[in-house]
């Protein structure tokens, strides 16, 4: 087997493995946030116009209704929860996408210690 063939075969196998692996929840959540323009006002780790997603996750940690509450806030907007700047209604975000975004945001509070059984 030639070196060129072995390299080509290895690269093909690696590419095939990368395609076969499903996207992680982090990638999907961040992708949804980017696609729906959430990143215009929010960042994962720092406040911009709105609070950091990590701060939202921290505030709602342990709240059983957090995902539903956040999903409602995404679609309908909110006022006064994080200061004087309201979150405008995001009518272009479907309820399913809002729920996925909310779950992703809440997952940002999961530390590795939380995942150990």
Backbone as a ProteinNet text record, in pm:
[ID]
protein_1_A
[PRIMARY]
XXXXXXXXXXXXXXXXXXXXXXXXXXXXXXXXXXXXXXXXXXXXXXXXXXXXXXXXXXXXXXXXXXXXXXXXXXXXXXXXXXXXXXXXXXXXXXXXXXXXXXXXXXXXXXXXXXXXX
[TERTIARY]
85.4	0	90	61.8	143.6	107.6	199.2	177.4	63.4	57.4	-48.2	-185.3	-197.6	-323	-362.3	-266.9	-294.4	-343.1	-279.9	-321	-462.3	-489.1	-620.3	-728.4	-697.8	-792.4	-817.7	-713.5	-728	-811	-785.9	-862.3	-1009	-1035.5	-1173.4	-1245.1	-1177.2	-1238.6	-1265	-1172.5	-1192.6	-1309.8	-1319.7	-1430.1	-1562.3	-1565.5	-1686.7	-1727.4	-1631.5	-1661.8	-1715.8	-1660.6	-1706.5	-1849.4	-1884.8	-2019.7	-2118.5	-2077.2	-2166.7	-2198.4	-2114.4	-2135.3	-2237.9	-2343.4	-2442.7	-2383.9	-2437	-2390.5	-2421.3	-2332.6	-2354.2	-2463.8	-2521.5	-2626.2	-2573.1	-2445	-2385.3	-2381.2	-2344.6	-2335.9	-2473.6	-2570.3	-2707.2	-2763.9	-2746.8	-2798.2	-2736	-2605.1	-2536	-2577.9	-2593.3	-2638.5	-2776.8	-2867.2	-3002.1	-2995.4	-2912.6	-2898.5	-2844.7	-2748.9	-2692.9	-2794.2	-2864.3	-2960.6	-3079.1	-3113	-3228.2	-3189.4	-3066.7	-3015.6	-3010.4	-3010.7	-2998.5	-2864.2	-2762.3	-2627.6	-2611.2	-2713.8	-2709.1	-2714.4	-2782.2	-2798.9	-2739	-2707	-2656	-2525.4	-2446.3	-2328.2	-2336.3	-2258.3	-2261.9	-2208.4	-2094.7	-2028.1	-2024.6	-2078.8	-2073.4	-2199.4	-2232.5	-2348.2	-2318.1	-2418	-2408.6	-2525.1	-2629.6	-2752.5	-2833.3	-2845	-2913.3	-2811	-2858	-2766.4	-2695.2	-2582.8	-2511.8	-2599.8	-2594.1	-2671	-2631	-2503.9	-2458.5	-2521.2	-2543	-2608	-2755.2	-2819.3	-2958.8	-2966.1	-2875.5	-2872.7	-2851.8	-2764.7	-2737.5	-2860.2	-2927	-3044.9	-3157.1	-3173.8	-3283.5	-3246.5	-3125.6	-3080.4	-3173.4	-3214.2	-3299.4	-3447.1	-3484.8	-3624.2	-3685.1	-3780.2	-3840.5	-3915.9	-3965.2	-4041.4	-3956.8	-3826.3	-3738	-3745.3	-3742.3	-3742.2	-3869.8	-3983.6	-4109.4	-4112	-4065.7	-4063.5	-3972.5	-3854	-3761	-3813.5	-3872	-3927.5	-4036.9	-4120.8	-4225.8	-4165	-4059.3	-3993	-3928.7	-3876.9	-3815.1	-3921.3	-4031.1	-4135.3	-4212.1	-4249.9	-4336	-4263.2	-4133.1	-4057.9	-4080.4	-4007.6	-4022.7	-3974.3	-4011.3	-3973.5	-3935.1	-3830.2	-3797.1	-3725	-3703.3	-3635.6	-3485.6	-3427.2	-3281.7	-3243.5	-3332.6	-3302.7	-3400.5	-3366.2	-3460.7	-3480.1	-3389.7	-3402	-3490.7	-3604.4	-3692.5	-3638.1	-3677.5	-3646.5	-3764.1	-3739.6	-3851.2	-3902.4	-4024.2	-4087.8	-4012.6	-3993.6	-3923.8	-4023	-4118.8	-4227	-4177.8	-4059.9	-4005.2	-3950.9	-3937	-3886.7	-4006.3	-4003.9	-4114.7	-4110.7	-4224.4	-4224.7	-4124.9	-4110	-4014.8	-3871.2	-3838.3	-3705	-3681.9	-3784	-3771	-3743.8	-3810.3	-3788.5	-3646	-3599.1	-3462.3	-3359.6	-3383.3	-3293.6	-3292	-3409.9	-3419.1	-3344.1	-3360.8	-3291	-3140.1	-3095.7	-2952.9	-2899.7	-2971.1	-2927.7	-2916.1	-3016	-3013.1	-2898.8	-2862.5	-2753.5	-2618.9	-2609.1	-2482.5	-2444.5	-2539.5	-2511.7	-2465.3	-2475.3	-2433.8	-2282.5	-2233.5	-2089.1	-2055.9	-1929.6	-1892.6	-1928.1	-1923.6	-1958.2	-2104.9	-2190	-2333.3	-2358.9	-2268.9	-2290.7	-2235.2	-2161.9	-2105.7	-2211	-2227.5	-2330.2	-2274.2
-116.3	0	122.6	215	335.9	430.7	518.2	617	710.3	749.7	840	773.9	646.1	573.7	561	528.1	512.8	644.8	756.5	887.6	920.3	894.7	922	837.4	710.4	621.4	667	704.2	752.1	878.7	971.2	1095.7	1068.8	978.2	943.2	880.4	790.5	726.9	828.3	919.8	1022.3	1112	1150.6	1234.3	1160.9	1034.1	954.1	943.8	927.6	919.6	1052.6	1162	1294	1319.1	1273.6	1293.1	1204.3	1085.7	990.8	1027.7	1107.1	1144.1	1256.2	1241.5	1347.9	1471.7	1586.4	1711.4	1712.4	1772.3	1779.2	1880.2	1868	1960.7	2103.7	2118.3	2251	2315.5	2237.8	2288.5	2322.9	2238.1	2261.7	2386.1	2398.2	2513.9	2643.6	2644.4	2763.6	2795.7	2694.7	2715.5	2777.6	2730	2788.8	2934.4	2960.9	3098.2	3189.8	3141.6	3221.8	3240.1	3134.7	3140.5	3231.3	3244.4	3325.6	3463	3503.5	3635.9	3662.8	3559.1	3576.4	3639.9	3609.6	3655.8	3805.6	3870.3	4014.9	4084.8	4024.2	4084.8	4002.9	3878	3788.2	3724	3685.3	3600.7	3490.5	3387.7	3275.8	3317.4	3386.3	3414.3	3560.5	3651.2	3791.4	3866.2	3967	4051.7	4140.8	4156.7	4252.4	4348	4341.4	4416.6	4340	4210.4	4122.4	4045	3970.8	3895.5	3782.4	3740.5	3624.8	3501.9	3412.4	3288.6	3210.8	3214.8	3144	3204.7	3336	3401	3360.2	3346.4	3301.3	3159	3074.2	2935	2928.8	3012.9	3014.5	3059.8	3163	3214.7	3111.6	3034.2	2938.7	2797.8	2778.9	2645.7	2592.7	2468.3	2403.7	2434.7	2520	2556	2457.1	2378.8	2275.2	2333.7	2454.8	2517.8	2608.8	2605.8	2700.6	2691.5	2572.5	2559.4	2618.2	2589.4	2645.2	2796.6	2847	2990.6	3063	3008.6	3070.6	3063.7	2952.5	2939.5	3043.3	3064.3	3166.6	3306.1	3332.9	3463.4	3485.7	3381.4	3394.1	3431.8	3360.2	3384.1	3513.4	3537.4	3650.6	3775.9	3763.5	3876.1	3887.5	3976.9	3998.6	4138	4181	4312.3	4304	4376.1	4395.5	4282.3	4171.6	4059.5	4082.4	4155.6	4173.2	4320.3	4407.5	4549.7	4622.8	4745.3	4830.5	4796.6	4723.1	4692.5	4568.9	4584.8	4469.1	4374.2	4249.8	4153.5	4157.3	4193.4	4199	4059.6	4057	3933.1	3877.8	3747.4	3680.1	3588.1	3647.8	3573.2	3479.6	3505.3	3419.3	3287.5	3276.8	3154.1	3064.5	2944.4	2851.2	2804.9	2760	2707.7	2593.2	2508.3	2397.4	2449.7	2548.9	2608.7	2682.2	2752.3	2824.6	2727.6	2614.9	2511.8	2456.7	2430.4	2379.7	2483.7	2610.4	2717	2725	2718.3	2724.6	2608.3	2490.8	2374	2388.2	2440.3	2462	2564.1	2675.2	2778	2718.6	2644.1	2583.4	2483.2	2417.4	2318.7	2384.8	2514	2583.9	2588.4	2563.3	2561.7	2424.6	2324.1	2188.8	2182.5	2157	2139.7	1992.1	1959.5	1818.7	1739.5	1801	1730.8	1692.1	1772	1741	1618	1587.6	1478.9	1345.4	1346.4	1223.4	1152.1	1022.7	947.8	882.9
0	0	0	-89.9	-97.6	15.5	48.2	153.1	115.1	-12	-58.2	-41.5	-79.8	-65.7	80.9	166	309.1	367.8	328.7	378.6	331.5	203.5	145.7	213.8	235.5	302.1	444.5	513.7	651.7	659.3	568.3	565.8	535.7	442.8	408.3	527.2	594.9	712.5	822.3	843.4	945.8	909.7	783.7	738.8	755.2	719.2	735.2	880.5	970.2	1113.6	1163.2	1113.6	1157.9	1113	994.9	943.7	1018.2	1058.7	1123	1266.8	1329.5	1469.1	1475.8	1557.1	1566.4	1633.8	1599.2	1658.5	1807.5	1883.2	2027.5	2059.1	2177.1	2220.2	2224.7	2262.3	2268.5	2130.3	2030.7	1894.5	1841.3	1867.6	1821.1	1888.6	2019.4	2092.8	2045.4	2032.6	1986	1842.5	1760.3	1623.2	1617.3	1701.7	1708	1753.1	1853.1	1903.1	1793.6	1717.9	1608.8	1495.8	1460.5	1350.8	1382.1	1508.7	1547.5	1601	1575.6	1612.3	1762.4	1844.2	1989.1	2024.2	1943.2	1971.9	1946.5	1891.5	1875.2	2010.5	2106.2	2238.8	2352.8	2329.3	2433.3	2390	2486.6	2466.2	2570.3	2552.9	2646.7	2782.9	2787.2	2914.1	2956.7	2876.7	2918.2	2876.8	2956.6	2929.8	2809.7	2724.3	2614.4	2637.2	2559.6	2586.2	2690.5	2668.5	2762.6	2843.3	2940.7	3027.1	2952.6	3007.9	2952.8	2969.7	2874.2	2885.3	3010.4	3046	3166.5	3292.5	3295.4	3409.9	3417.8	3303.2	3300.3	3355.1	3309.2	3355.4	3506.4	3556.9	3701	3779.9	3731.6	3802.9	3809.4	3702.6	3695.7	3741.3	3787.1	3831.9	3940.6	3924.9	4024.8	4010.8	3918.5	3897.6	3797.4	3843	3758.2	3638.8	3650.5	3542.9	3455.1	3474.2	3406.1	3254	3198.2	3051.8	2992.1	3054	3003.5	3017	3130.9	3155.5	3056.4	3035.8	2940.9	2798	2760.7	2625.5	2602.9	2702.7	2693	2679.6	2756.9	2749.3	2613.2	2554.2	2422.2	2319.5	2317.7	2217.8	2244.7	2370.8	2404.2	2450.7	2480.1	2534.5	2684.3	2747.3	2891.3	2928.1	3047.2	3098.5	3243.9	3279.7	3419.7	3490.3	3425.7	3492.7	3507.5	3412.9	3409.5	3402.4	3440.5	3436	3345.8	3310.4	3238.3	3090.4	3029.5	2886.7	2869.1	2801.7	2781.6	2674.2	2684.9	2578.6	2482.8	2357.4	2262.7	2228	2190.1	2145.6	2024.4	2023.4	1912.7	1841.2	1775	1710.5	1600.8	1545.9	1440.2	1495	1626.5	1688.8	1721	1670.2	1695.3	1840.4	1894.2	2031.2	2049.9	1949.2	1957.8	1965.7	1882	1886.5	2018.4	2066.4	2193.4	2307.5	2306.7	2409.8	2400	2277.7	2259	2304	2271.3	2317	2469.4	2530	2676.1	2740.1	2687.3	2743.2	2726.9	2614.1	2593.7	2693.4	2707.4	2802.3	2943	2984.4	3118.1	3132.5	3024.2	3030.2	3055.1	3032.2	3053.5	3200.9	3288.9	3432.3	3479.6	3394.3	3432.8	3442.3	3559.9	3576.3	3559	3531.2	3518.7	3644.1	3760.6	3883.8	3884.8	3819.9	3812.4	3726.3	3635.7	3540.9	3590.6	3700.4	3754.4	3836	3811.2	3883.5	4005.7
[MASK]
+++++++++++++++++++++++++++++++++++++++++++++++++++++++++++++++++++++++++++++++++++++++++++++++++++++++++++++++++++++

